[in-house]
Amino acid sequence: MAKPVVHFELWSKNPQQVSDFYRNVFEWNIQHIPEMDYHLITPDESGGIGGGIMTPKEGPWPGNMAFYIDVEDIKPYHEKITTQGGKILIPL
């Protein structure tokens, strides 16, 4: 069975500007959570998955977004990822 994407994050140095863009263009429901410095994207009845917009912390951030895939146990996927040419940037 295919493993679904269950969450995504967009990374930006100006998450409020990015939130305003997606809210205005695509009518996304985005709520700022100040105590987490996170902008939560909530899907509506039309479908889709939820996500977030944030400023990345220091670390090995390879790009400007991430997405999260639902698997039963992450450990076997580490080997699958590396044998297919992928890289593990943040080890378990």
N, C-alpha and C positions, 0 to 999 in steps of 0.2 A: 504494500500500500504506500502510496506517495506520502511524503511528510510535508504538511502544509506550513506556509509562512503564517505566523500568528501575531506578529507585531513588527513594526519598523520604526526607525528613528532617522531623522534628518539632523545633521550637525551643522551648526552655524555660529559664527562669532556674534551674530545679531538675530537671535531666535525670535524676538518680537516682530522684526521686519519680515522674516520668513513666514511666521504665523499669519500676519496680516495679509501677505500675498496669497497664501493658499485659502484663507478664509474668504477673501474678496473675489478671487478668480474661480475657485471650485466650490465655494460655499461649505467648506469643512467646518465642523463643530470643534473648536479649539479652546480649551480652558487653561489659563495660566495658573500654575501651582507655585506660588512664590517661595514657599518653604523648601521646595525641591529644586527651584530654578528650572522648571520643566513645563513645557506646553503640551498638554495631553490632547491627542486627537481621538475623538470618539465617533465611531461609525453610526449612521442613522439606519432607519428601516430599509433604506435602498440597498444595503449590503456593504461589503468591504470589510477591512480589518482596521483595528485601532493602531495608533502609533504615537509618536512624540517628536518634539523638536527641542533641541538642547544645545548648549555650548559644550563641546567635548572637553573633558579633563585632560591633564597631562598624561601622555602614554602613547602607545604605538597605534595611532589612529590612521588607518591606511587610505581613507577616503572621506567622503562627506555624508555617508549614510551607513546604516546597518539594518539587517533584517534578521529576525529570529524564527527558527524553524523548530517545530515541535517533534522531538524524538523521545523514545522511552529512556534511553541511557546514552549519554554523550560520549562515553569512553570508546565504544566501538567506532564511532564516527570520526574520531581523531585519526585512526589508521586509514579509514576510507578516504578522508580528505587528503592526507599526505600522499597516499599511493596514487591519487588522481592528479597530483601536482599542486594541490592547495597548500597553504601555510597556516599553522596555528600561531597566531600573534599573541594571544594571552593564554598560557597553559593553565590547566586545571590546578 
